Amino acid sequence: MADLSFADDKTASRFTLHDGDDLVSVLDYRDDGRTVALTRAFTVPTFRGHGYAAVITERAVDAIEAAGDREIIPVCWYVGEWFEAHPERAGLLQARRTS
């Protein structure tokens, strides 16, 4: 995992994680200008079990936080569980609206 590279492919609305030349994980999103809905975390089956989904989720959350102008909606179950395991990052989540 020493050679990991993270990128935001804005044209595909997808964060990507490569280990060397290998694409190991992606995190799809929808950005409406106010929120970023993280819709699907996927790790290539041959690379599962090495923590890549956690790495890409953390780096995506870091990137969104650094931009400072969006709230996060964790649509993907994995992203939701990641936020449950990292309650210190909950301030980035879109507040639930009640009517």
Secondary structure, DSSP 4 states (H G I P E B T S, - for coil): -TTEEEEEETTTTEEEEEETTEEEEEEEEEE-SSEEEEEEEEE-GGGTTSSHHHHHHHHHHHHHHHH-S-EEEE-SHHHHHHHHH-GGGGGGBPPPP--
